[in-house]
Amino acid sequence: MQDWPEGTTGVRSNPMYLLEYRVPISAALLVFSFASIFVLTSQSGSSIPTYLLAILTLVGCGRWLGLWLDRTFLCAVALVGYLAASSLWSEPFDARDAFSQWSKALLVVCFIVAAAEGFRTDWFFRRLTLTIAVFGGAAAAVALFRFFAFPPEDGRLTGLGQLHLQVPAALIFGVALLCTFYWLFEAPSLRWRALAMLNALCLLSAVFLTDSRNAWVAVPFACLVYLISRRTQSASMFGLIVIALAVSALVVVGALLVSPASELLLPRGDSYRPAIWSEILSRALAGGPWFGSGVLADEDVFVGCYLLAHPHNMYLAVLYQGGVVAVGLFAAVLVLSVRALLANFARPEAKLAFGIYALALPAYLLDGHQLVAKIGWTWMLIWLPVAIGIASNSGRRLDDANRFSGGQVPGKGPRPLAGGGG
């Protein structure tokens, strides 16, 4: 006979019983959504599971109220909400686009909640990393075959699914590479390690053939940071090593840019980025330095006879859209999440989050413009490590999720925590 949780009489008499399993259902939807990025060409298609996830999160909002006591979560909600609200003073104002921005903001907040709860379960981290690694490696392998079988005119590899642009493709392949490294080190046998090494080779080749200089710098740096995190026991020592490594990388890149090797590093020149940044910064200072011009403000920039679509710098984009207020909130989210990750440095998901940050934060100096968007590369590069930081710091505030982390599960007895699950 089915052993129902106390206070219930079964699914037939209590349809809301599914809420008892809201956390694992939401976690499964997240895994599926991230896998779909590598397969589905439509962002709307990948968003369908996130809509279901948002419904579950909102219906069960009383079960994660403890997150409102977490400063990182509060700052993240404030940042996302503020950028959505900036649509109200955007010029030109469009009610439909403004509603879309609020919808995206709600999806991002629900993702953060669901991911933070997911990382409290005993299986989500391992399944998520495996999914990203396998789907990323498979997508890279198919992209490599297509690249050599049907060489593109510009000589640059593009990915499958939503990875039709080289820079996002290379950076998401970089995240898949980090997840592959995790499985390489955790693999239980030589056979699995060999498969992980083959997967890593496909991903490295794909990153290289995208011909994205941004990724050429950011991905190796991220891999090095992740490997250092696995070899370092002390959080303070890790921080010092990463700071020294970042300074050294800046010196090396700077020296290359002023040397004859700059033509090798930047064969396409600077891609008009300095001119774009100068124009966007001028607009930000002239149009609303404190509160920004709004998330719907026109970001197109004319450089000579070329129309360039966005700032190609996430930080400048946030400044232009939301002003100093948004930049301050963004900085607070990053600083607080990093502090939470350092405080929980021994956790494997915290180490992965540092690797992702080491990939995203320098890469967004040269690309990116939508911090609040539907599921895509920004969710994987920014909001995923933010959620890991919140989960690491909010264990006692997520009682509903903690039931699936080695404690009492609805209808079951206690079960042991799987290794690496957190």
N, C-alpha and C positions, 0 to 999 in steps of 0.2 A: 504493500500500500504506500502511496506517495506521502512522504514526510513534508508537509507544508510548513512554512515559517509560522511562528506564533502570530496570531491575530488574523490569519487568512484562512479561507475555506476552499481554496482552489481557484484555478483560472476561470472556470465556468461561472462561478458566482462573484468573481472579483477581477474584471478585465484589467484593472490597474496593477495587477500582480507583475506585469512585465517591468514595471518601474523597479522591482527588486533586482532586476538584472540590467538596469539602465547603463551602468558603468561598463560591463564587458561588451554589451551591444554597441555602445558608442565607440569603444576602443576598436572593435572589429570594423566598424564603419570607417574609422580613421585609417586603419591599415589598408582597407580597400581603396580609399580615396587617394592615398599616396601612390599605390600601385598603378592606379588609372592614369596618373600624370605621364607615365612612360608609354601608355598604350593609346588612350583616347586623344583624338586631335582637337576635340572641343572642350574648352574649359567648363562650359555649361554641363557637359556630361559628367565630368569629375565632380561638379558641385552638387549633383543630386544626392549622393550619400551625406554630404555636409548639411543639406537641408533637413534630412531625417535626423541627423546628429543634433542640429540646433533645436528641433522640436523636442527631442528627448531631454536635452539639457534644460530647456526652459520649463517643460512640464515638471521636471524634478528639481526646480531651482531651490526648493526648501532644503535639499539634501547637500548643498555645497555652500551654504551661507557662511561657513567658516572662512572661505577664501577672501571675504571682504575685510578680514583682519590682516591680510597679507599686503604689505606695502608695494611689492612688485606688481601684484594683481591690480591694486587700486590705481597705480600709475599707468599700467597698460590700458585699463578701461578708460581712464581719463584721456590718454593720448588718442586712442581709437575714437572715442566719442567726440573729442574736440575736433579732430580732423573731419569727421562726418558733419559736425555742426558748422564748420567753416564753409560748407557748401551754401549756407544761407546768405553769406556775403560775397560769394563768388560772382564774378562778372565775365560773361553773361550768365545769369541765373537760369537754370532749367529744373523745373520741379521733378521731372522724371529722373534726371540724373542725380538730383539730390536724394530722392528716395532710394535710388540704387546705392548711393554711398552709405546711407544708414543701414541698408540690408547687408552690405559688405562688412560694415563695422560690427553688426550683430553676429555675423558668421565668424568673424575673427575672435570675438569674445567667447562665443560658444566653443570654438576650437580650443582656445587656451584652457577653458574649464575641462573639457572632455579629455584633452591630452594630459593635463595635470592629474586628473583622476586616473587616467589609464596607466600612468607611470607608477601609480601606487599598487597596481595589480601585479600578480606574480608571473605574468606571461607577456605583457604588452611590449616591453622593451626588446625582448628577444625576437618576438614575431615581427615587430616593426623594422628592426635592423636587418633581419633576414629578408624581408619583403623588399625593402629598398635596395639591398645589395643584389638580390637575384633579378628583380625586374630591371634595375639599372644596368646590370651586366648583360642581360639578354637584349635590352634595347641598344646598348653600345655595340654588341656583336652584330646585330642586324644592320645598324647604321654603318658599321665598318664594311660589311658585305656590300651594301648599297653604294658606299663611297668608291670602292674599288671596281665594282661591276658597272656602275653608271657614274663616272667621274663628274662632279658638278663643275659648272663653268668657272666659278670663282675659286675652285680648288679647296673649299672649306667644308668640313663635315657638318651636317646637321643631324639632330636626333629624331626620334620617332615621337608620336603623340603630340604633346604640347611643346616639345623641344625643337621647334623649327627654326629658332634663332640661335646663333652659335654661342653667345655669351651665357644665356640661361641654361642651355644644354650642357655646356662645359662645367658650370658651377654645380648643377644638380648631379651630373656624373661625379663630380668631386665629393658630394655628400654620400653618394652610393659607394665610392671608393673608401671613405672613412668607415662606413658600415661593413664593408668587405674586410677591412683590417681587423675590426672587432671579431668577426667570425673566423678570420685566419688564426688569431691568437686563442680563440675559445674552441676551435674545432677539436672534436674528440679523437680524431684519427688522422693518419697521414693522407688517406684518400680525400677527406673533406678539406684538408689544408691544400692539397693539390688543386681541387676545384676552386677554392678561394683564390689561389694564386692566379689561376687562369682567368677568373672573373676580374681580378685586379688588373691584369695585363690588358684585357679588353677595354676596361674603363680608362686606364692611363693612355692607351692608344687613341681612344676617342677624344679625350681632352686635348691631346697634342694636335690631332688633325682638325679640330675646330679652328685652329690658328688664332685663338683668342689669347693675346698677350696678357690680358687681365687674369685669365684662368691659369696661364703658364706660371704666373707668380703666386696667385692665391692658393691654388690647389696643393703644390708642394709645401708651401708654408703651413697650410692646415694639417697636412699629413705629418709634418715634422712636429708640430705642436701636439697633435694627438699621440704620437709615439712617445714624446717626452712625458706627457701626462701619465702614460701607462708605466713608465719607468721611474717616476718620481713619487715618493710617498708623502712628502711634505707640500702642503698647498702654498706656503710662503716661498719655498724654494722654486716651485713650479712658476709662480708669478715672476720671480726675479729672472729666471731663465727665459721666459717668454718675452719679457720687456727687453732683455739684452738681445734676444733673437730678432725682435721687431726693429730695434735700432740698427742692428747690423744689416738687416734686409733693406732698410731705407737708405743706408749709406751705399750699399752695393748697387741698388737700382738707380740711385742718383748719379753715381759714378758712371754707370753704363749710359745714362741718358746724355751725358755731356762728353762722351767719348765717341770715337768713330763707330763703335759697336751699336750706337743708337739706331742706325739704319737697319740693323738686324733685329733689334728689339722692337722697333716700330716701323715695319716696312710700309705701312699705310699712312705714315706720318702720325700726327696727333689726333686725327679723325675730327678735327675742328673742336675738340673738347674745350681747350682754353677759351675760345671765342664764345662757346655755348655757356660756359660757367660765368664768364664776365657779364654776359647779357642777363642771365637769370639772377645773378647777384645784384645787378643794377636795378632790375625790376623789383626784387624783394625789398631793397632799401628804400626805393622810391614809393612803392605802392602800399606798404604796410609792414614795417619791420617787426612790430610787436605781435600782431595777430595774423599776419599773412594775407595773401590775396585770395585765399580760398582754394579748396581742393579741386574745384571745377575750373579754376582760372586757366586761360590759354597758356600752354607751355611751349608752343611752337616757336622756333628760333630760325630766322633767316641768316645764313652765313654766306655771303656772296650770292650766288644763284641757287643755293641749296636750302631746302626747307627741312630742318631737323626737328624731330617730333617731341623730344623731352630732354630734361636737363642732363641725363647721363651721369648723375651723381645723386644718390639717395638722400644724402644729408642736405644738399642744396635744395632738393625738391621739397623736403620737409620744411625747410626755412621759407621757401617761396609760398608754399601752400598754407602753412600754419604759423609762420613767424617764429620769433624767439620763444614764445610760449610752447609751441609744438617741439622745437629743438630741445628745450629744457626737459620736457616730459619724456622725450625719446632718450635723452642722456640718462635720466633717472631710471628708466626701465632697464637700460643696458647695465648701469652701474649696480643697481640692486640685484639684478639677476646674476651678475658675475659674483657678487658678494655671497649670494645664496649658494652658488655652485662651489665656490671656494670653501664655504663652511661644510659642504658635503662632498669634498673632493674625492673621497674613497669610493663613492658610488660610480659604477661603470657608465651610467647615463650622463653623469656630470662631466666625465672625461670626454665623452662623445660631444656634448654640448660645447665644450671648449674648442674642440676641433672644428665644429661647424661655425662658431663665432670667428675663429681664426681664418676661415674661408670667406665668410660673408662680410665682415667689417671692412677689410681692405678692398674687397671686390666692389663694394658699393661706393667706393670713392670714384670709380670710373663708370658706373652704370647704375640703373635702377631709378624709379621715379614714383612708384605706387606702393606705399607702405601698407595701406589698407586696401586689400583686393580679395577676390575670390581665391580659392585654393590654387596654388602655383608655387613658383620658386621662392617668393617672399615668405610663405608659410613654412617652407622647409628650412630656409636660411636664417630667418629672424624669429618667427613666432614659435617654432618648435623648441629652440634652446631657451626661450623665455619661459615656455610651459614647463620645461625640465627644471629650471631654477625654482619656479613656483612650487612644483611637486616636491622638490627636495627640501623646501623650507616649510611646507604646510602639511606634513604628514599627520599630525594630530588633529588638524582642522578638516580632514577629509575622511570622516568616519565611515561614510557610505562606501567609499572606494576601498578603504582599508579592510573591509570585510572580505575582499578578494585578494588580500595580500598575506595569506597564511593564517588568517584568523577564521572566524565563523562565517560561513557562506550560507545564503538562504537555502534551507532544506538539507544542509550538510553539516558535518562536523568539522573540526579544525584540520587543516592540511598544511604540509610543510611548504616553505617558501622555496621556489625554484631558484637555482643559482643565477645571478645576474639580473633578476627581474626587478629588484628594488621594491 
